[in-house]
Amino acid sequence: MKEKWYNEAAANEPVAISTRIRLARNLKDAAFPRLLDSIQKREVAEKVLDGFKTAFAERVDEFDIIDMGKLKEEAAYSLVERRLVSQEFAAAGEGGFLILSKDHSVSIMLNEEDHVRIQVLASGLQLENAYTMANQIDDMLNARLEFAYDARLGYLTECPTNLGTGLRASVMLHLPAMLASGSVGRLAETVSRLGFTVRGAYGEGSEVRGGFFQISNQITLGISETNAIDNLSTVVKQIIATEEDERKRLIVQPEVQDRMWRSLGVLRTARLLSGDETVELASNLRLGMACGVFKGEKIDPSAPGKLIALTGPATLTVQSGRKLSAHERDTLRAQTVRSIMNDK
Amino acid sequence: MKEKWYNEAAANEPVAISTRIRLARNLKDAAFPRLLDSIQKREVAEKVLDGFKTAFAERVDEFDIIDMGKLKEEAAYSLVERRLVSQEFAAAGEGGFLILSKDHSVSIMLNEEDHVRIQVLASGLQLENAYTMANQIDDMLNARLEFAYDARLGYLTECPTNLGTGLRASVMLHLPAMLASGSVGRLAETVSRLGFTVRGAYGEGSEVRGGFFQISNQITLGISETNAIDNLSTVVKQIIATEEDERKRLIVQPEVQDRMWRSLGVLRTARLLSGDETVELASNLRLGMACGVFKGEKIDPSAPGKLIALTGPATLTVQSGRKLSAHERDTLRAQTVRSIMNDK
């Protein structure tokens, strides 16, 4: 089986965790999904799937095609937990289809808010590469399907915030030092004035867990894709530099070193782990590894990523093959965590 | 170097940690130490030391003779932390002498509250053995020295609570399950009616740390040594049975198992450890080991005992050879703990 992109240990960067490019497209001769019943959605999906299969004829075995209407609830939410589909798409069911590459680096949602949402995911900061790949997929589909496009506005989308390029580029960053120092608050203000948004990836508001943040472009109209990506790239690199600078001051504190080490100890031994604690521990592990704290310890370089990707409640339910009580889930989560930590 | 008695791994029992027998004796023709100046104390000590050296002529190299007046404060308190001398004796200084066997199983304090306090320490529940040894030492000294003895009252001591046998027998017990269930409270009431006292070994009152308790006889007058020891032995065995019974209910709880395992993880990794936390962690480790929780893990069987014996503030100061800040001490304690945990 092909390794998932997020398990590629070597690609881990200290601050930038992953990159996502999304392009929103709609067929010219069909109403937006919101206005379609499930039979009409199925017709749209079949049209896109036909186009996809012709366009990707030589690579079709690299992909799974998933009928969301036939997927069990926990399997659908497991896709959300691994950030492969949106919450809304998982909930929509009937008429939704997912084209998912076996390495999970390409995820194309059919009949989400728009007819076609092409997503490309990559580890670290790879905006240009991911955009190039998304663009290729877009071109290949475009050769078989006619997308709704206006010469003045650009690509037409259900929601006006996507109008134009239909592009959303986002980068997941690990900012524990900026969270600890409080500079994350100022960051959110600054970047929003530049047309970007920052939000915590786990937990909300003051409850942000582990210092994981996602930064994305907001502007899609009156800007080229390349400009949007260049701007985001510039801002992200500045944030990375700030975080790395603040880490130097953070990591020399004995209390912080102690926290990193204890997190390693708990990850290796705990028998019960909540989702929130696992995110915190994974954050401490990632920070400790990035800062060279764990001298002499063998730790799978992809462990921090796996700790989060493989321990969501729905993912654990799928793994166990049955409904779990909260307590059983915490037990299975701890077991999964230990097997990740001992997989040296 | 001869191994200290408390490092003898094999002797560890699940509940009974250690036994102590103490005999209080005074020379017939001298006032109690409280009434002596340091020169007079020295005269008493020299008399006893002469008697000891003659009596133990063939085994004299098994002992160290320590002039407490010449001992640095932290070295004296390190003896208290390892329960080899009393707090009062460590503080008294000038005129106090300690005869300490190299394996730390025999500790004879000269000019504590009484002229001679013979102490014998042993791992687990060994009241009879320890009493036999204390009695032998007493007989050997008695052959060379004349102890104050009244045919009706028995041995004369400074404090009336020791009058008669001069015997205090005590057993250190690990009662985490009875502490958790609250039955320790009832225990204290019951045993006090039988003439015994129970007190927490670390921390006071509701702050008792780790469930370590010491139970001792109170009655020394109108009772034979053998009876006092038999009574204590009976009570201790009952407490041990209760604790073992309550452990069966405690240890099946997943939260408790989780706590044992996390304690193991933290002991192996922490970079800062307070004294209180170390006692708690050592307690969890001991309980987990006694209940067979840590399957597949290599842990030095004497680790729980060493974790407490070697991490007191004065003991760490002696180890480092200089005054330590609280922070330095927590760092050195964590380092000492890790070396104990990795000493497989």
Interface residues (C-beta under 8 A of the other chain):
Chain A: P254 E255 Q257 D258 W261 R262 L264 G265 V266 L267 R268 T269 A270 R271 L272 H327 T331 A334
Chain B: P254 E255 Q257 D258 W261 R262 L264 G265 V266 L267 R268 T269 A270 R271 L272 H327 T331 A334
